[in-house]
């Protein structure tokens, strides 16, 4: 028997939040053999629906993310009423299928990715970017394929096609995709790196479906498709000291504070804009990053210059306020840094313009060139180990390697 919920348990976000995080859905009967489901996870929940086919056999579908954490938009994030409408629409569509087609209840790559994105939204942070990659690169070529009929050859050809396709530029969703021709060796490297990232998404979705007992070929043909090698180590862009000073001088006051914060801490834009005044500990010379890309908190230790800067920034302000604010007194929103960074780089004569993330690379690069160790830098940046740090910055640690060689290399007299 399916676990049932009262109407109040479904409609109330507070009540849904009290449900156990079991991974098993709760079901509400909408009509004979038709159920609306809710699955709770650690970062909210998701809506599902299912139809009873007889003999304990069900066909299920994922409708979207529940409005536990994000406001409902009627497309990807649904409230209780919208979930009911979506479920009834799915039931009606299924009933309109020919009998032999509905009985197959095939599980396609599209179904697999929809299930994966629901899980991803509850456990990872880059949901928007992952969903965009799925829509742009996976669904057009493989979305209609049945998972049981996927072959390694098909996946390999699809993976190769992404690497050979033009680079996609940002454009509005209601306009044709804007692309740029691939001409240089760096362009080819980037396309292959993109193909690898998308392949990783597909492999993760299919693996999760296999682990959950979905209709996926147990031979796992996707494991036979290998990623391109040697394409994930781009040349890191960082600013020298003179460029950093020119950039700071060219910034408006509120943005200058944010740029200086990135230069002295190495924090990401999202980490900086989430910092509260209480996260700065002048006594211990550190800032506490509560939410990072990896979802793990960390301490970033500061030098004397960084402490003086942040101490002046927090003077006379309450600990609950955001550390960095715009001139209007409002918090920095997502992606507000890109335009301001380009304008500041243009004014400072830095061409091509550096991204805000290049400030993090600037911190890391000068940290190593001044003698810091790769292991300490990895901890400062929030990397789980030194692999990422070594891949991007090891070539800049020459002075550190030189000192170690002078100290530890053998001497034979």
GIMOVEN-V809863 format. One record per backbone hydrogen bond with DSSP energy under -0.5 kcal/mol. NH is the residue of the N-H (numbers start at 0). CO is the residue of the C=O. E is the energy in kcal/mol with one decimal. If there is no record, write none. Layout:
BEGIN
{{NH CO E} {NH CO E}}
END
This chain:
BEGIN
{{4 26 -0.7} {8 5 -0.7} {9 5 -1.1} {9 6 -0.7} {10 6 -2.5} {11 7 -1.6} {12 10 -0.6} {15 11 -2.2} {16 12 -2.0} {17 13 -0.6} {17 14 -1.1} {18 15 -1.4} {21 19 -1.6} {22 39 -0.8} {25 37 -2.9} {26 2 -4.0} {27 35 -2.9} {29 27 -0.5} {29 33 -2.5} {30 33 -1.4} {33 30 -2.5} {34 49 -2.5} {35 27 -2.9} {36 47 -3.5} {37 25 -2.5} {38 45 -2.4} {40 43 -3.2} {43 40 -1.1} {45 38 -1.9} {46 63 -2.9} {47 36 -2.4} {48 60 -2.2} {49 34 -1.9} {50 58 -2.0} {51 32 -2.5} {52 50 -0.5} {52 56 -3.2} {53 56 -0.8} {56 53 -1.1} {58 50 -2.1} {60 48 -2.2} {62 46 -2.2} {62 60 -0.5} {63 46 -1.2} {64 75 -2.7} {65 44 -2.3} {66 77 -1.3} {67 65 -1.1} {68 65 -0.6} {72 76 -2.1} {73 76 -1.9} {77 64 -3.0} {77 75 -0.5} {82 78 -2.4} {83 79 -2.0} {84 80 -2.1} {85 81 -2.6} {86 82 -2.4} {87 83 -2.5} {88 84 -2.2} {89 85 -2.0} {90 86 -2.6} {91 87 -2.5} {92 88 -2.2} {93 89 -2.3} {94 90 -2.4} {95 91 -1.2} {96 93 -1.3} {100 97 -0.5} {101 97 -2.4} {102 98 -1.8} {103 99 -0.6} {103 100 -0.6} {104 100 -0.8} {107 105 -0.7} {108 144 -2.4} {109 142 -2.0} {111 107 -2.3} {112 108 -2.6} {113 109 -2.3} {114 110 -2.2} {115 111 -2.0} {116 112 -2.6} {117 113 -1.7} {118 114 -2.0} {119 115 -3.0} {120 116 -2.4} {121 117 -0.8} {121 118 -0.9} {122 118 -0.9} {122 119 -0.9} {123 119 -3.1} {126 124 -1.4} {129 125 -2.1} {130 126 -3.0} {131 127 -2.3} {132 128 -2.1} {133 129 -2.2} {134 130 -2.5} {135 131 -2.3} {136 132 -2.5} {137 132 -0.8} {137 133 -1.2} {138 133 -2.5} {141 137 -2.9} {142 137 -0.7} {142 138 -1.4} {144 141 -1.7} {146 106 -2.4} {148 145 -1.4} {149 145 -0.5} {149 146 -0.9} {154 150 -2.0} {155 151 -2.5} {156 152 -2.3} {157 153 -2.3} {158 154 -2.6} {159 155 -2.4} {160 156 -2.1} {161 157 -1.7} {162 158 -1.5} {163 159 -1.5} {164 160 -0.7} {164 161 -0.9} {166 179 -2.1} {168 177 -4.0} {174 171 -1.7} {177 168 -0.6} {179 166 -2.6} {182 180 -0.7} {187 183 -2.0} {188 184 -2.1} {189 185 -2.3} {190 186 -2.2} {191 187 -2.2} {192 188 -2.3} {193 189 -2.4} {194 190 -2.5} {195 191 -2.1} {196 192 -2.0} {197 193 -2.4} {198 194 -2.3} {199 195 -2.0} {200 196 -1.5} {201 197 -2.2} {202 198 -2.7} {203 199 -2.3} {204 200 -2.3} {205 201 -2.5} {206 202 -2.4} {207 203 -2.2} {208 204 -2.2} {209 205 -2.2} {210 206 -2.4} {211 207 -1.7} {212 209 -1.3} {213 208 -2.8} {215 213 -2.3} {216 146 -0.7} {219 216 -2.1} {222 219 -1.6} {223 220 -1.5} {224 221 -1.2} {225 223 -0.6} {235 233 -0.6} {237 235 -0.6} {243 239 -2.4} {244 240 -2.0} {245 241 -2.2} {246 242 -2.5} {247 243 -2.3} {248 244 -2.1} {249 245 -1.4} {250 246 -0.8} {250 247 -0.8} {255 251 -3.0} {256 252 -1.7} {257 253 -1.2} {258 254 -2.6} {259 255 -2.7} {260 256 -2.1} {261 257 -1.9} {262 258 -2.2} {263 259 -1.9} {264 260 -1.1} {265 261 -2.3} {271 267 -2.6} {272 268 -2.5} {273 269 -0.6} {273 270 -0.5} {274 270 -0.6} {274 271 -1.1} {276 320 -2.6} {277 318 -2.2} {278 275 -1.9} {279 276 -1.7} {280 278 -0.6} {280 285 -3.0} {281 279 -0.7} {284 280 -0.8} {285 280 -1.8} {286 299 -2.0} {287 278 -2.4} {288 286 -0.7} {288 297 -2.8} {289 287 -0.8} {294 291 -1.6} {297 288 -1.9} {299 286 -2.6} {300 298 -0.6} {301 284 -2.7} {306 302 -2.2} {307 303 -2.4} {308 304 -2.1} {309 305 -2.5} {310 306 -2.6} {311 307 -2.0} {312 308 -1.5} {313 309 -1.9} {314 310 -0.8} {316 313 -2.2} {320 317 -1.1} {322 274 -2.7} {324 322 -0.5} {325 329 -2.9} {328 325 -2.2} {331 323 -0.6} {335 332 -1.4} {337 334 -0.6} {339 335 -0.7} {340 336 -2.4} {341 337 -2.0} {342 338 -2.3} {343 339 -2.1} {344 340 -2.4} {345 341 -2.4} {346 342 -2.2} {347 343 -1.9} {348 344 -0.6} {348 345 -0.8} {349 344 -2.7} {350 348 -0.8} {357 354 -0.9} {358 355 -1.7} {359 355 -0.6} {359 356 -0.7} {360 356 -1.5} {361 357 -2.2} {362 358 -2.3} {363 359 -2.3} {364 360 -2.9} {365 361 -2.3} {366 362 -2.1} {367 363 -2.0} {368 364 -2.5} {369 365 -1.6} {370 367 -2.0} {371 366 -2.5} {376 372 -2.1} {377 373 -2.3} {378 374 -1.6} {379 375 -2.2} {380 376 -2.6} {381 377 -0.9} {382 377 -2.4} {389 385 -3.0} {390 386 -2.4} {391 387 -1.8} {392 388 -2.7} {393 389 -1.6} {395 392 -2.1} {396 393 -1.6} {400 396 -2.5} {401 397 -2.7} {402 398 -2.2} {403 399 -2.3} {404 400 -2.5} {405 401 -2.1} {406 402 -1.8} {407 403 -3.6} {408 404 -1.8}}
END
